[in-house]
């Protein structure tokens, strides 16, 4: 059985409590952060305004005129104790398929446009740079390495709709890594897929960014008009704790999906399931394979 880290609590100003489970990203810390913040939402404590889980921590905003910092801290500590047992971290999650056009010409154009800001300033695309630093020479093998396993959504932020994806079921030595730009791009294409460190990010809008671009998502992460059914409850696709599975698509498939999205007829492939961190850490890759059967 794995051991969960002990949480460190700090007051931030008059209306925030910051809880650090671990000083660096770890899967067990993230599962604990998700379990605690889910429980806190269920309790719907008067005065709690916002709950934001992160990679290995979480932040709670509260109204001190409704609930005192000390009372909230005691509640957080009590929840933390109940979620310090690995068997208590079970999550109800969604697996969502994200079709990606890898090595597309649009992100390649941005690679060239901003190459002077990158760690390698040669005339090389971001896609080929990430292949190179991870020891791949074959495009098909690299795409397989990036898309063959699911990703846990560990954190939301930067701009609305952005999420950080961390690969599940892999040993650390097998996780794809990429250096970030020395100086961020002033623009990144909407729905561009980037890799930075061990994380994958899909940019929901045209925005500055520093991750290496390797493809384009065919589907939106944000839908303000809520034309697609998956956005009925929220304009944002992502929810903390969701799992995303990338599916490589051709240019033709990409264009067809984009047409369906614009018509409002596209149906996301989604599977709801029960996720046990305790089983995951005991079996890892075999647990993930069983979990993803039929998806």
Secondary structure, DSSP 8 states (H G I E B T S, - for coil): -------EEEEETTTEEEEES-SS--HHHHHHHHHHHHHHHHHT-TTEEEEEE-SSEEEEEE-TTTS-HHHHHHHHHHHHHHTSSGGG--EEEEEEEEEEEET-HHHHHHHHHTGGGSSS-SS--HHHHHHHHTT---HHHHHHHHHSS-EEEEEE-SSTT-EEEEESS--GGGS--B---SS-BS---TTEEEEEBTEEEE-SSS--B-SEEEEEESS-SB-TT--SGGGSS-SB---TT-EEEEEE--HHHHHHHHHHHHHT-----EEEEEE-HHHHHHHTHHHHHHHTTT-
